[in-house]
Amino acid sequence: MSKKYIYSAGLSASTSIISTTILTILAEENSQLKNWLQSVTGHHWVTKSILAITIFFIIFIFLINASNKTNSAQIKFAINFALWCAVLSSILLLAYFSGHYFKFW
Amino acid sequence: MDIILENKPLLIGLHLGFAIMGIDSFAWFIGEVKNNSFDLGRKISAIIGLTFFSFSWLIGGYYYTNFYGSEVKPIIKEGVAPWAHTIFMETKEHIFLFIVPLAIIVLFLAMLPQKDFETLKLKKETLILAGLIVALGLSIGLMGFIISSAARWAGGI
């Protein structure tokens, strides 16, 4: 398996995670956006699920074709970036929905 | 097929069961990497881990969109712990979307030849990433337990 697959998957996963988190919070704040997400597939979560995977593979295929040789530092950066995106996005979503419940915003 | 798709306890059981097997598979993968093993176990654990989490996602998603919103959510929202939905279900359903992309990275790491894996010095990153998948899986399981308990307290299940 080529090294650039790992690099591309790391950055693709990061993009997918960030976009899912931003879209989720924006949709909670904007009912028109949430209604649009719902209208696409019948459920906003299904649309977000499809978008998460679609974004992952579009970025992945683009990076596979765009990147040449990848070195150890680039691969480690891509893995760590995906890791931190997942950790911080999880904390952000938990904090956002907690704040929503306690009416902080 | 309708026997499965209309059987709510079975759907929840399959969703949970596949998630547990996904967590176990990545725990197995961590053991393979920690022991510097490059046999088939490293690849198989990553492949089945990704597969199990994908099944858990599909089955959980089917249950969530077809039954949870119309039958369980209203009961929790009117019960003693409405926060179980507003905080934990909302968080859980979105964090779940992070797991499969992360598991795909682990799959590619598992497929890397031993020589490349050692030259690139990726052991620490691989262990932390697989550990994060296990941790996210367990925290999602805990949130699922809280949501199920809230429905039971409200008399919904």
Interface residues (C-beta under 8 A of the other chain):
Chain A: M1 K3 Y5 I6 A9 G10 S12 A13 S16 I17 T20 T21 T24 G42 H43 W45 V46 K48 S49 A52 I53 F56 S72 I75 K76 I79 N80 A82 L83 A86 V87 S89 S90 L93 L94 F97 S98 H100 Y101
Chain B: W57 G61 Y64 T65 G69 P82 W83 T86 I87 F88 E90 T91 E93 H94 I95 L97 F98 V100 P101 L102 I104 I105 F108 L109 M111 L112 P113 D116 T119 L120 K121 L122 E125 T126 I128 L129 L132 L136 S139
